[in-house]
């Protein structure tokens, strides 16, 4: 090691000069040798100083890019295609294109830029900045995902099917806002955020009739316990959404993205003050087996005290198993969610989900119960294939209305569907 030699250069130079000058062996060339040695030492000193200065600079990494492309096929009949007398319909489409650019400014601050697209639209998001003062704390500002529902935290490449109905209905994905979380000892985690809300009220422009921002507030707490071969996760969240005395009308598809009509429809409320949403979550993974579920409840407060408030609920349960008996999903304690599998080379996964969303209140609305079985084949870390079969049952007062009941009096209250997906990640 040469570094210790140069920790005190002056002392080293002095010793070198004395040693050379006192040497009788090299008397004839002593002057040249000293100059040469001094020149070499000066060069090494300069290199050492540059290296030390480089170490003091922030650890700036180059911008890196990542992406995801998913192509879907949907086939559906019965209540999924009630608009067309329950006949079999189908579609092939680009489900999502994600292009992400990451740039790390220093050890604590980085930026993410997003380009999201599908068959219907292409949207450029400014993205968000992420500040991490330590490895247990993080703050985000920009267009970000609300940390509210367990399943909503999965990004597109981690999803094995469309999100459950209750998560789509009671939670939101990307919204403008600011959010922070803190990981505590013994697996406890707490997050909170404030967002502009464009999901529920009026024409969904994020402003009320007086052009005032409609805001949403949420907090989520989780606890997890991990061993060498298992993970146990519990969590709950609370959200308050301002509705600005505007109309609210909630509908939800039932797992099939491009079916012609939405199976779950809530009674509308012409003027609402706000809505509160609570969600509970639980998950357990033991080696290759995993089970998870969520329950959600939404209450809407009417402006007019003579008008009934609204209350809705829903839940789902999903079970999954990797056929090799060894592969499992990585669990991210920092974000309180599961990620990608530990092995993605020639691996089969099978899963099943039962999902319920009840938007019936005051003798209006519909309720959907959807059973799904599916499989996921990971060819390699970049390519995987998915296939699901859905069976749906719809009930409720509005089943007698269009589109569930046609002008000829035919009622459609059940149906089936197939969804296939090819995903390419880079």
TORVOLO-134992 format. One record per residue (C-alpha): x, y, z; residue number from 1. Coordinates in steps of 0.02 Angstrom, whole numbers, plus 50000, padded with zeros to 5 digits. Last residue first. Layout:
BEGIN
+-------+-------+-------+-----+
!  east ! north !    up !   n !
+-------+-------+-------+-----+
!     X !     Y !     Z ! NUM !
...
+-------+-------+-------+-----+
***
This chain:
BEGIN
+-------+-------+-------+-----+
!  east ! north !    up !   n !
+-------+-------+-------+-----+
! 48198 ! 49805 ! 49008 ! 426 !
! 48032 ! 49721 ! 49041 ! 425 !
! 47924 ! 49631 ! 48914 ! 424 !
! 47752 ! 49571 ! 48966 ! 423 !
! 47631 ! 49464 ! 48866 ! 422 !
! 47455 ! 49457 ! 48934 ! 421 !
! 47301 ! 49349 ! 48920 ! 420 !
! 47128 ! 49383 ! 48992 ! 419 !
! 46981 ! 49265 ! 48975 ! 418 !
! 46802 ! 49307 ! 49023 ! 417 !
! 46642 ! 49237 ! 49096 ! 416 !
! 46468 ! 49303 ! 49124 ! 415 !
! 46327 ! 49324 ! 49248 ! 414 !
! 46181 ! 49442 ! 49277 ! 413 !
! 46115 ! 49473 ! 49103 ! 412 !
! 45929 ! 49513 ! 49094 ! 411 !
! 45825 ! 49497 ! 48934 ! 410 !
! 45674 ! 49613 ! 48939 ! 409 !
! 45675 ! 49656 ! 48753 ! 408 !
! 45742 ! 49831 ! 48791 ! 407 !
! 45893 ! 49749 ! 48872 ! 406 !
! 45925 ! 49718 ! 49057 ! 405 !
! 46104 ! 49731 ! 49120 ! 404 !
! 46141 ! 49888 ! 49017 ! 403 !
! 46019 ! 49956 ! 49065 ! 402 !
! 45911 ! 49930 ! 49218 ! 401 !
! 45842 ! 49776 ! 49306 ! 400 !
! 46015 ! 49736 ! 49376 ! 399 !
! 46003 ! 49906 ! 49460 ! 398 !
! 45922 ! 49831 ! 49615 ! 397 !
! 46067 ! 49714 ! 49653 ! 396 !
! 46160 ! 49566 ! 49580 ! 395 !
! 46309 ! 49528 ! 49468 ! 394 !
! 46401 ! 49360 ! 49457 ! 393 !
! 46569 ! 49349 ! 49369 ! 392 !
! 46681 ! 49204 ! 49316 ! 391 !
! 46855 ! 49251 ! 49262 ! 390 !
! 46993 ! 49147 ! 49178 ! 389 !
! 47171 ! 49210 ! 49182 ! 388 !
! 47329 ! 49191 ! 49074 ! 387 !
! 47497 ! 49275 ! 49097 ! 386 !
! 47663 ! 49266 ! 49004 ! 385 !
! 47834 ! 49329 ! 49060 ! 384 !
! 47983 ! 49410 ! 48976 ! 383 !
! 48132 ! 49508 ! 49045 ! 382 !
! 48188 ! 49408 ! 49197 ! 381 !
! 48168 ! 49245 ! 49098 ! 380 !
! 48024 ! 49138 ! 49036 ! 379 !
! 47920 ! 49179 ! 49189 ! 378 !
! 47754 ! 49089 ! 49167 ! 377 !
! 47602 ! 49156 ! 49261 ! 376 !
! 47444 ! 49059 ! 49288 ! 375 !
! 47266 ! 49106 ! 49327 ! 374 !
! 47105 ! 49074 ! 49420 ! 373 !
! 46974 ! 49209 ! 49449 ! 372 !
! 46809 ! 49218 ! 49544 ! 371 !
! 46711 ! 49380 ! 49535 ! 370 !
! 46566 ! 49435 ! 49643 ! 369 !
! 46487 ! 49598 ! 49587 ! 368 !
! 46360 ! 49707 ! 49679 ! 367 !
! 46246 ! 49834 ! 49598 ! 366 !
! 46168 ! 50003 ! 49635 ! 365 !
! 46008 ! 50066 ! 49713 ! 364 !
! 45896 ! 50010 ! 49857 ! 363 !
! 45964 ! 50134 ! 49981 ! 362 !
! 46142 ! 50072 ! 49955 ! 361 !
! 46221 ! 49946 ! 49838 ! 360 !
! 46403 ! 49971 ! 49786 ! 359 !
! 46460 ! 49799 ! 49846 ! 358 !
! 46628 ! 49743 ! 49776 ! 357 !
! 46680 ! 49561 ! 49798 ! 356 !
! 46838 ! 49471 ! 49742 ! 355 !
! 46892 ! 49289 ! 49748 ! 354 !
! 47067 ! 49260 ! 49682 ! 353 !
! 47166 ! 49109 ! 49621 ! 352 !
! 47348 ! 49083 ! 49582 ! 351 !
! 47472 ! 48975 ! 49487 ! 350 !
! 47656 ! 49017 ! 49461 ! 349 !
! 47773 ! 48932 ! 49338 ! 348 !
! 47961 ! 48966 ! 49328 ! 347 !
! 48071 ! 48949 ! 49173 ! 346 !
! 48196 ! 49080 ! 49234 ! 345 !
! 48122 ! 49212 ! 49348 ! 344 !
! 48189 ! 49163 ! 49519 ! 343 !
! 48173 ! 49269 ! 49677 ! 342 !
! 48005 ! 49331 ! 49616 ! 341 !
! 47965 ! 49518 ! 49596 ! 340 !
! 47904 ! 49631 ! 49735 ! 339 !
! 47797 ! 49612 ! 49890 ! 338 !
! 47744 ! 49765 ! 49989 ! 337 !
! 47784 ! 49868 ! 50143 ! 336 !
! 47887 ! 50002 ! 50055 ! 335 !
! 48042 ! 49990 ! 50164 ! 334 !
! 48009 ! 49809 ! 50210 ! 333 !
! 48016 ! 49752 ! 50029 ! 332 !
! 47966 ! 49569 ! 50020 ! 331 !
! 48041 ! 49466 ! 49879 ! 330 !
! 47915 ! 49346 ! 49806 ! 329 !
! 47944 ! 49160 ! 49819 ! 328 !
! 48031 ! 49023 ! 49720 ! 327 !
! 48060 ! 48859 ! 49809 ! 326 !
! 47912 ! 48742 ! 49783 ! 325 !
! 47947 ! 48725 ! 49596 ! 324 !
! 47763 ! 48757 ! 49563 ! 323 !
! 47760 ! 48933 ! 49632 ! 322 !
! 47598 ! 48956 ! 49732 ! 321 !
! 47472 ! 49098 ! 49749 ! 320 !
! 47315 ! 49133 ! 49850 ! 319 !
! 47214 ! 49295 ! 49832 ! 318 !
! 47072 ! 49358 ! 49943 ! 317 !
! 46967 ! 49510 ! 49900 ! 316 !
! 46859 ! 49640 ! 49986 ! 315 !
! 46721 ! 49767 ! 49960 ! 314 !
! 46617 ! 49902 ! 50043 ! 313 !
! 46500 ! 50047 ! 50007 ! 312 !
! 46408 ! 50179 ! 50111 ! 311 !
! 46307 ! 50326 ! 50049 ! 310 !
! 46228 ! 50471 ! 50143 ! 309 !
! 46041 ! 50493 ! 50126 ! 308 !
! 45974 ! 50661 ! 50073 ! 307 !
! 45881 ! 50768 ! 50201 ! 306 !
! 46046 ! 50827 ! 50274 ! 305 !
! 46091 ! 50904 ! 50107 ! 304 !
! 46279 ! 50905 ! 50081 ! 303 !
! 46290 ! 50715 ! 50076 ! 302 !
! 46435 ! 50626 ! 50163 ! 301 !
! 46505 ! 50475 ! 50070 ! 300 !
! 46567 ! 50323 ! 50167 ! 299 !
! 46690 ! 50198 ! 50091 ! 298 !
! 46740 ! 50030 ! 50166 ! 297 !
! 46884 ! 49921 ! 50111 ! 296 !
! 46946 ! 49745 ! 50150 ! 295 !
! 47109 ! 49674 ! 50085 ! 294 !
! 47184 ! 49502 ! 50056 ! 293 !
! 47344 ! 49403 ! 50039 ! 292 !
! 47399 ! 49222 ! 50029 ! 291 !
! 47572 ! 49161 ! 49977 ! 290 !
! 47648 ! 48989 ! 49950 ! 289 !
! 47825 ! 48962 ! 49881 ! 288 !
! 47913 ! 48974 ! 50051 ! 287 !
! 47782 ! 49031 ! 50176 ! 286 !
! 47704 ! 49199 ! 50134 ! 285 !
! 47567 ! 49285 ! 50233 ! 284 !
! 47471 ! 49442 ! 50191 ! 283 !
! 47343 ! 49554 ! 50278 ! 282 !
! 47264 ! 49720 ! 50233 ! 281 !
! 47134 ! 49839 ! 50304 ! 280 !
! 47059 ! 49988 ! 50215 ! 279 !
! 46965 ! 50142 ! 50274 ! 278 !
! 46890 ! 50272 ! 50160 ! 277 !
! 46809 ! 50437 ! 50204 ! 276 !
! 46711 ! 50540 ! 50077 ! 275 !
! 46679 ! 50725 ! 50068 ! 274 !
! 46546 ! 50858 ! 50053 ! 273 !
! 46434 ! 50777 ! 49924 ! 272 !
! 46307 ! 50853 ! 49804 ! 271 !
! 46215 ! 50757 ! 49667 ! 270 !
! 46242 ! 50584 ! 49742 ! 269 !
! 46243 ! 50440 ! 49618 ! 268 !
! 46194 ! 50262 ! 49658 ! 267 !
! 46342 ! 50146 ! 49633 ! 266 !
! 46381 ! 50039 ! 49480 ! 265 !
! 46479 ! 49877 ! 49474 ! 264 !
! 46485 ! 49779 ! 49310 ! 263 !
! 46562 ! 49910 ! 49198 ! 262 !
! 46517 ! 49893 ! 49015 ! 261 !
! 46598 ! 49846 ! 48850 ! 260 !
! 46738 ! 49738 ! 48921 ! 259 !
! 46909 ! 49813 ! 48887 ! 258 !
! 46998 ! 49798 ! 49054 ! 257 !
! 46924 ! 49639 ! 49122 ! 256 !
! 46945 ! 49628 ! 49311 ! 255 !
! 46771 ! 49682 ! 49360 ! 254 !
! 46751 ! 49860 ! 49298 ! 253 !
! 46703 ! 49992 ! 49425 ! 252 !
! 46578 ! 50133 ! 49441 ! 251 !
! 46564 ! 50278 ! 49563 ! 250 !
! 46454 ! 50431 ! 49535 ! 249 !
! 46493 ! 50583 ! 49642 ! 248 !
! 46417 ! 50755 ! 49613 ! 247 !
! 46500 ! 50909 ! 49683 ! 246 !
! 46488 ! 50989 ! 49854 ! 245 !
! 46678 ! 51011 ! 49854 ! 244 !
! 46718 ! 50824 ! 49856 ! 243 !
! 46862 ! 50827 ! 49980 ! 242 !
! 46937 ! 50655 ! 50008 ! 241 !
! 46984 ! 50585 ! 50179 ! 240 !
! 47089 ! 50427 ! 50188 ! 239 !
! 47129 ! 50296 ! 50320 ! 238 !
! 47245 ! 50147 ! 50305 ! 237 !
! 47275 ! 49978 ! 50386 ! 236 !
! 47413 ! 49850 ! 50386 ! 235 !
! 47471 ! 49674 ! 50429 ! 234 !
! 47612 ! 49572 ! 50351 ! 233 !
! 47685 ! 49401 ! 50394 ! 232 !
! 47835 ! 49341 ! 50295 ! 231 !
! 47911 ! 49167 ! 50291 ! 230 !
! 48066 ! 49064 ! 50247 ! 229 !
! 48212 ! 49144 ! 50339 ! 228 !
! 48098 ! 49238 ! 50458 ! 227 !
! 48004 ! 49401 ! 50434 ! 226 !
! 47877 ! 49500 ! 50536 ! 225 !
! 47785 ! 49647 ! 50462 ! 224 !
! 47685 ! 49793 ! 50529 ! 223 !
! 47594 ! 49925 ! 50429 ! 222 !
! 47521 ! 50100 ! 50450 ! 221 !
! 47444 ! 50203 ! 50312 ! 220 !
! 47391 ! 50386 ! 50309 ! 219 !
! 47289 ! 50483 ! 50184 ! 218 !
! 47231 ! 50657 ! 50141 ! 217 !
! 47143 ! 50706 ! 49981 ! 216 !
! 47123 ! 50880 ! 49911 ! 215 !
! 46998 ! 50966 ! 49799 ! 214 !
! 47078 ! 51125 ! 49734 ! 213 !
! 46964 ! 51275 ! 49725 ! 212 !
! 46887 ! 51328 ! 49560 ! 211 !
! 46726 ! 51382 ! 49646 ! 210 !
! 46630 ! 51234 ! 49573 ! 209 !
! 46763 ! 51115 ! 49641 ! 208 !
! 46934 ! 51075 ! 49569 ! 207 !
! 47030 ! 50913 ! 49536 ! 206 !
! 46973 ! 50896 ! 49356 ! 205 !
! 46868 ! 50742 ! 49392 ! 204 !
! 46710 ! 50806 ! 49307 ! 203 !
! 46619 ! 50807 ! 49473 ! 202 !
! 46706 ! 50719 ! 49616 ! 201 !
! 46789 ! 50549 ! 49632 ! 200 !
! 46957 ! 50525 ! 49550 ! 199 !
! 47044 ! 50691 ! 49521 ! 198 !
! 47108 ! 50725 ! 49698 ! 197 !
! 47259 ! 50836 ! 49728 ! 196 !
! 47360 ! 50747 ! 49860 ! 195 !
! 47420 ! 50755 ! 50040 ! 194 !
! 47521 ! 50612 ! 50114 ! 193 !
! 47558 ! 50502 ! 50264 ! 192 !
! 47663 ! 50346 ! 50298 ! 191 !
! 47700 ! 50236 ! 50449 ! 190 !
! 47804 ! 50077 ! 50463 ! 189 !
! 47827 ! 49951 ! 50603 ! 188 !
! 47941 ! 49801 ! 50575 ! 187 !
! 48020 ! 49788 ! 50748 ! 186 !
! 48103 ! 49960 ! 50737 ! 185 !
! 48029 ! 50102 ! 50638 ! 184 !
! 48016 ! 50136 ! 50451 ! 183 !
! 47960 ! 50312 ! 50410 ! 182 !
! 47856 ! 50371 ! 50263 ! 181 !
! 47827 ! 50533 ! 50171 ! 180 !
! 47707 ! 50598 ! 50040 ! 179 !
! 47682 ! 50753 ! 49934 ! 178 !
! 47554 ! 50770 ! 49797 ! 177 !
! 47502 ! 50760 ! 49617 ! 176 !
! 47411 ! 50595 ! 49589 ! 175 !
! 47462 ! 50426 ! 49519 ! 174 !
! 47364 ! 50274 ! 49580 ! 173 !
! 47202 ! 50294 ! 49675 ! 172 !
! 47114 ! 50189 ! 49805 ! 171 !
! 46933 ! 50143 ! 49842 ! 170 !
! 46867 ! 50082 ! 49674 ! 169 !
! 47025 ! 50008 ! 49598 ! 168 !
! 47076 ! 49929 ! 49762 ! 167 !
! 46903 ! 49857 ! 49793 ! 166 !
! 46893 ! 49786 ! 49617 ! 165 !
! 47056 ! 49688 ! 49627 ! 164 !
! 47199 ! 49748 ! 49516 ! 163 !
! 47214 ! 49675 ! 49342 ! 162 !
! 47317 ! 49516 ! 49341 ! 161 !
! 47491 ! 49455 ! 49394 ! 160 !
! 47549 ! 49630 ! 49438 ! 159 !
! 47734 ! 49658 ! 49477 ! 158 !
! 47779 ! 49733 ! 49307 ! 157 !
! 47637 ! 49858 ! 49319 ! 156 !
! 47685 ! 49928 ! 49490 ! 155 !
! 47620 ! 49850 ! 49650 ! 154 !
! 47577 ! 49983 ! 49780 ! 153 !
! 47395 ! 49975 ! 49729 ! 152 !
! 47386 ! 49800 ! 49805 ! 151 !
! 47419 ! 49860 ! 49983 ! 150 !
! 47302 ! 50010 ! 49970 ! 149 !
! 47350 ! 50179 ! 50040 ! 148 !
! 47525 ! 50239 ! 49992 ! 147 !
! 47464 ! 50357 ! 49858 ! 146 !
! 47563 ! 50339 ! 49700 ! 145 !
! 47661 ! 50490 ! 49642 ! 144 !
! 47652 ! 50642 ! 49532 ! 143 !
! 47772 ! 50759 ! 49619 ! 142 !
! 47847 ! 50758 ! 49793 ! 141 !
! 47920 ! 50611 ! 49885 ! 140 !
! 47994 ! 50596 ! 50060 ! 139 !
! 48088 ! 50445 ! 50128 ! 138 !
! 48147 ! 50384 ! 50297 ! 137 !
! 48225 ! 50219 ! 50352 ! 136 !
! 48386 ! 50217 ! 50249 ! 135 !
! 48428 ! 50396 ! 50295 ! 134 !
! 48393 ! 50572 ! 50234 ! 133 !
! 48301 ! 50496 ! 50084 ! 132 !
! 48233 ! 50628 ! 49965 ! 131 !
! 48134 ! 50574 ! 49812 ! 130 !
! 48088 ! 50691 ! 49670 ! 129 !
! 47940 ! 50651 ! 49561 ! 128 !
! 47878 ! 50624 ! 49385 ! 127 !
! 47846 ! 50762 ! 49260 ! 126 !
! 47719 ! 50643 ! 49191 ! 125 !
! 47700 ! 50625 ! 49004 ! 124 !
! 47536 ! 50548 ! 48954 ! 123 !
! 47496 ! 50444 ! 48802 ! 122 !
! 47315 ! 50393 ! 48784 ! 121 !
! 47190 ! 50260 ! 48739 ! 120 !
! 47295 ! 50112 ! 48684 ! 119 !
! 47415 ! 50134 ! 48829 ! 118 !
! 47550 ! 50257 ! 48881 ! 117 !
! 47651 ! 50311 ! 49031 ! 116 !
! 47811 ! 50414 ! 49017 ! 115 !
! 47892 ! 50440 ! 49185 ! 114 !
! 48037 ! 50542 ! 49255 ! 113 !
! 48116 ! 50493 ! 49421 ! 112 !
! 48232 ! 50603 ! 49523 ! 111 !
! 48358 ! 50566 ! 49660 ! 110 !
! 48413 ! 50640 ! 49824 ! 109 !
! 48504 ! 50566 ! 49974 ! 108 !
! 48666 ! 50490 ! 49909 ! 107 !
! 48679 ! 50622 ! 49774 ! 106 !
! 48590 ! 50682 ! 49617 ! 105 !
! 48535 ! 50508 ! 49567 ! 104 !
! 48446 ! 50507 ! 49401 ! 103 !
! 48312 ! 50382 ! 49354 ! 102 !
! 48222 ! 50379 ! 49187 ! 101 !
! 48064 ! 50276 ! 49168 ! 100 !
! 47971 ! 50217 ! 49014 !  99 !
! 47809 ! 50125 ! 49049 !  98 !
! 47699 ! 50060 ! 48909 !  97 !
! 47533 ! 49988 ! 48963 !  96 !
! 47388 ! 49881 ! 48907 !  95 !
! 47424 ! 49885 ! 48721 !  94 !
! 47272 ! 49806 ! 48642 !  93 !
! 47185 ! 49649 ! 48583 !  92 !
! 46996 ! 49643 ! 48595 !  91 !
! 46855 ! 49517 ! 48613 !  90 !
! 46667 ! 49501 ! 48619 !  89 !
! 46558 ! 49349 ! 48645 !  88 !
! 46373 ! 49393 ! 48644 !  87 !
! 46288 ! 49452 ! 48804 !  86 !
! 46155 ! 49554 ! 48713 !  85 !
! 46284 ! 49679 ! 48648 !  84 !
! 46277 ! 49803 ! 48791 !  83 !
! 46276 ! 49653 ! 48908 !  82 !
! 46456 ! 49614 ! 48859 !  81 !
! 46532 ! 49579 ! 49029 !  80 !
! 46360 ! 49520 ! 49087 !  79 !
! 46367 ! 49376 ! 48963 !  78 !
! 46528 ! 49366 ! 48863 !  77 !
! 46713 ! 49408 ! 48869 !  76 !
! 46879 ! 49390 ! 48777 !  75 !
! 47025 ! 49505 ! 48820 !  74 !
! 47201 ! 49501 ! 48744 !  73 !
! 47338 ! 49607 ! 48818 !  72 !
! 47508 ! 49677 ! 48765 !  71 !
! 47624 ! 49741 ! 48900 !  70 !
! 47781 ! 49847 ! 48878 !  69 !
! 47892 ! 49893 ! 49025 !  68 !
! 48041 ! 50009 ! 49037 !  67 !
! 48199 ! 50055 ! 49128 !  66 !
! 48327 ! 50193 ! 49106 !  65 !
! 48482 ! 50247 ! 49200 !  64 !
! 48554 ! 50419 ! 49227 !  63 !
! 48734 ! 50407 ! 49283 !  62 !
! 48777 ! 50396 ! 49465 !  61 !
! 48836 ! 50537 ! 49576 !  60 !
! 48917 ! 50484 ! 49740 !  59 !
! 48943 ! 50658 ! 49806 !  58 !
! 49126 ! 50719 ! 49801 !  57 !
! 49239 ! 50685 ! 49950 !  56 !
! 49310 ! 50527 ! 49872 !  55 !
! 49357 ! 50624 ! 49715 !  54 !
! 49455 ! 50748 ! 49820 !  53 !
! 49554 ! 50605 ! 49897 !  52 !
! 49591 ! 50533 ! 49726 !  51 !
! 49647 ! 50702 ! 49661 !  50 !
! 49761 ! 50725 ! 49811 !  49 !
! 49838 ! 50552 ! 49783 !  48 !
! 49869 ! 50588 ! 49601 !  47 !
! 49953 ! 50754 ! 49645 !  46 !
! 50059 ! 50670 ! 49777 !  45 !
! 50109 ! 50535 ! 49654 !  44 !
! 50163 ! 50666 ! 49530 !  43 !
! 50260 ! 50760 ! 49665 !  42 !
! 50344 ! 50598 ! 49719 !  41 !
! 50397 ! 50561 ! 49542 !  40 !
! 50468 ! 50735 ! 49520 !  39 !
! 50559 ! 50725 ! 49687 !  38 !
! 50634 ! 50559 ! 49637 !  37 !
! 50695 ! 50626 ! 49472 !  36 !
! 50766 ! 50780 ! 49553 !  35 !
! 50855 ! 50677 ! 49686 !  34 !
! 50924 ! 50556 ! 49559 !  33 !
! 50989 ! 50695 ! 49447 !  32 !
! 51085 ! 50777 ! 49592 !  31 !
! 51158 ! 50612 ! 49656 !  30 !
! 51227 ! 50556 ! 49487 !  29 !
! 51414 ! 50562 ! 49526 !  28 !
! 51390 ! 50529 ! 49712 !  27 !
! 51283 ! 50372 ! 49691 !  26 !
! 51383 ! 50257 ! 49805 !  25 !
! 51426 ! 50397 ! 49925 !  24 !
! 51248 ! 50408 ! 49990 !  23 !
! 51220 ! 50547 ! 50112 !  22 !
! 51131 ! 50658 ! 49985 !  21 !
! 51012 ! 50519 ! 49935 !  20 !
! 50957 ! 50474 ! 50110 !  19 !
! 50939 ! 50654 ! 50164 !  18 !
! 50834 ! 50697 ! 50011 !  17 !
! 50720 ! 50547 ! 50036 !  16 !
! 50696 ! 50581 ! 50221 !  15 !
! 50648 ! 50760 ! 50186 !  14 !
! 50527 ! 50711 ! 50049 !  13 !
! 50442 ! 50584 ! 50162 !  12 !
! 50423 ! 50708 ! 50304 !  11 !
! 50349 ! 50834 ! 50185 !  10 !
! 50230 ! 50706 ! 50113 !   9 !
! 50144 ! 50658 ! 50275 !   8 !
! 50001 ! 50543 ! 50228 !   7 !
! 50101 ! 50500 ! 50075 !   6 !
! 50187 ! 50341 ! 50131 !   5 !
! 50024 ! 50279 ! 50212 !   4 !
! 49941 ! 50280 ! 50039 !   3 !
! 50071 ! 50172 ! 49955 !   2 !
! 50000 ! 50000 ! 50000 !   1 !
+-------+-------+-------+-----+
***
